[in-house]
Amino acid sequence: MKRVDPRRQLPSVDAVLRAARPPDADRERFARAARDVLARARESGATGDAAAFAAEARALLDERARRTLRRVLNATGVILQTNLGRAPLSARALAAIAEAAGAVSVEFDLAAGKRGERHGHAARLLADLAGAEDACVVNNNAAAVLLALAALATRKEVIVARGELVEIGGGFRIPDVLRRSGAKLVEVGTTNRTYARDYAAAITERTGAILRVHASNFKLTGFVARADGRDLAALAREHNVAYINDLGSGTFLDTAKYGLPPEETVAGAVGEGADVVTFSGDKLLGGPQAGLCVGRASPIAAIRAHPLMRALRPDKLTLAGLIATLEVYRDGTAETELPVWRMIAAAPRALADRARAVADRLSAAGVRAEVIETRSAVGGGSLPDETQPSFAVALSGPHVTRLAAALRRADPPVIARIVDERVALDLRSVLPEDDELLARAVETALEEGGADGSSEHPDRPSPGAGRSV
Ligand SMILES: *Cc1c(COP(=O)(O)O)cnc(C)c1O
């Protein structure tokens, strides 16, 4: 058989353009897409005429025009999913953000009629909630840790327990951040056990700070020991160095009230005598992405005055959403107003009822769905390994990964979890007011595309093994 060089059969970009006749405004972009599809064909050896490549280029352009940053339904059962934007905002925060979208007194003192302080707006409220002297806000907690170290320990040594030299995720490694802040890391203790006396032995005239870091998504169990925060605060004071406590998630509410293990609260960490306590705005706090610093007046003032602050300061929308979130705590309505706490506080019975309603609705539409008992997680690096009882709608079929992919193509995309060869839609991380949207999105996605879970498909899904209710 005679081999034909496939390249000879490819039309030119001009020929594809002539076949497509894109509007003038689109011509440049279309030509780029045509070049890309032709290059792809050259690689794969595919052939076709100008009209076929014109259609392919048009499809590629449409794909490129589609937004990739989209609202999704988080049915993973992990409430604080970093990949899915962490804490969903409350209605109050959303309203505040919308109001701040136009002209706003972000750096304007309305009483005095002159330039004001960006940092003043959230500081009082935040400090009061934390029981601290003062507070300030930056872009995220990584920035808060970096800035606290840069302001309080540049060119000095910072003492950290070996067991706390963690990588939080997304490449945020405590030793790297320390280096970038200009501080020098001094490790103390062993991986599993560190005592206050280890810190004491490492303090010299070069010491700038003692840093404690929440181990976040990493858990040390067994033969472990950690120095008491009060001892570290006393030690720091005695030697006139700063004690910085990075709580990671940070919480104002007691997680033990919800059947979870107790997580150190922000007020608790401040009460131990830390100079600066840092935490995230979009983890357990339930607000927008932000880094919060609370603590004693003089270290907070040093952080606020640091030149890096200008690069790390929060924008007006973040401030507006954060202040509204803090007001919810002030008003004592977090459990009913903040989505994160509503999800954590949801009773298993209520989750079971919702899962039943969604499953019934899907069944009525011909989708094989059943309710299963499962475990959900808080996520966001808080409470590693700890789960809460939850209920999910399980969709089963021979091709679970295809089924999950079909759900990701839904409108809005549904992000699920695969449990025991089934696709589980865990209702813990979905707000009740979104159940209807979830059911509709799943139903439509399975009717149209993947069809893996619809009754029309030859591979009709059947209930898999596992405990169902
Ligand atoms: C999450 C986390 C961070 C980073 O916080 P971001 O707000 O994501 O920047 C830093 N330290 C700890 C201990 C964390 O858990």
The ligand as an SDF file (V2000), in Angstrom:
LIG
                    3D

 15 15  0  0  0  0  0  0  0  0999 V2000
   -4.3880   27.5580   55.4440 C   0  0  0  0  0  0  0  0  0  0  0  0
   -3.2040   27.8860   56.2410 C   0  0  0  0  0  0  0  0  0  0  0  0
   -2.3430   28.9190   55.8480 C   0  0  0  0  0  0  0  0  0  0  0  0
   -2.5510   29.6920   54.5880 C   0  0  0  0  0  0  0  0  0  0  0  0
   -3.7180   30.4550   54.6600 O   0  0  0  0  0  0  0  0  0  0  0  0
   -4.2760   31.1500   53.3110 P   0  0  0  0  0  0  0  0  0  0  0  0
   -5.3980   31.9900   53.8290 O   0  0  0  0  0  0  0  0  0  0  0  0
   -4.7030   30.0500   52.4380 O   0  0  0  0  0  0  0  0  0  0  0  0
   -3.1800   31.9400   52.7370 O   0  0  0  0  0  0  0  0  0  0  0  0
   -1.2680   29.2150   56.6460 C   0  0  0  0  0  0  0  0  0  0  0  0
   -1.0280   28.5220   57.7810 N   0  0  0  0  0  0  0  0  0  0  0  0
   -1.8340   27.5110   58.1820 C   0  0  0  0  0  0  0  0  0  0  0  0
   -1.5110   26.7790   59.4410 C   0  0  0  0  0  0  0  0  0  0  0  0
   -2.9480   27.1590   57.4290 C   0  0  0  0  0  0  0  0  0  0  0  0
   -3.7340   26.1550   57.8100 O   0  0  0  0  0  0  0  0  0  0  0  0
  1  2  1  0
  2  3  1  0
  2 14  2  0
  3  4  1  0
  3 10  2  0
  4  5  1  0
  5  6  1  0
  6  7  2  0
  6  8  1  0
  6  9  1  0
 10 11  1  0
 11 12  2  0
 12 13  1  0
 12 14  1  0
 14 15  1  0
M  END
$$$$
